[in-house]
Amino acid sequence: MSYLEAAERTQSFAAAAKELHVTPAAISHQIKALEEHLGVELFVRHHRKVRLTPAAKEALPVLQDGFAALAQAVEQIRAHGEARWIVTVCAEPLFATKWLVPRLSPTGILDPLHDRHIGATR
């Protein structure tokens, strides 16, 4: 979700800031910087209320499609990094401490791509 989308939906920089867990000043500064970069105003500002200008309203659907495509690409990339095995082992305490745990080396089952749950039972 972008600052632009949140401000447009809530019609308020303060409400958008609350939703995005930032300060209203952060929203205002980012929108102002974007407007300066583009050379066009994106919001008509009223007392405690904002609304999109015609230029921003026209561009918003294309921007939303772009944001959605970017989010999808990030999720596809993230899915490759989150592939993990989950290994659960329950064993007698003596066996677990004397034999099993010493054999779980960094090159074996205890590596960053594995979640492990080891429990000792009696």
Order of alpha helices (4+ residues) and beta strands (2+ residues): alpha-alpha-alpha-beta-beta-alpha-beta-beta
